[in-house]
Amino acid sequence: MKTVCVVYTCLVLGKVIFKNVTKRPDGQYGVNLLSMFFVACLGTAVLKSYKKLQGFPLIVVIIGQYILDIGVVLGSVSIADKWGLTQITTGGYRDLFFTVTVPYLMGAIFYYLFFFSEIRKANKILLDMHMIQKK
């Protein structure tokens, strides 16, 4: 849950900074905040699924996670549009694609850097333990 909070906070801060810099009004501010929370939860869950998919090559897992993430977001927005819950503008899907892709890439980069850093630490500890046992 801590990761979701960090991701959500980063998304909200990015949105606030972007809106202040561009001076663009946002009539759907509350809905957008809830959407960002949903995307933060989804992205975090997708990235954390790597531990269960370690038998597959890393690049396949990353691409699969991204396709799942973007598919769920675009699919849910498409369904909401068809049900009349929201209206998508002409460039809306393109904008949504970039809105999901940029945070996903940033999150994936940070997650996998941290993940492999932890693996290196664990390997070093195991190597040290092995050296101690040999003495």
ABEGO torsion letter per residue (X at the ends): XAAAAAAAAAAAAAAAAAAAAAGBBBAAAAAAAAAAAAAAAAAAAAAAAAAAAAABBAAAAAAAAAAAAAAAAAAAAAAAAAAGABBBBAAAAAAAAAAAAAAAAAAAAAAAAAAAAAAAAAAAAAAAAAAAAAX
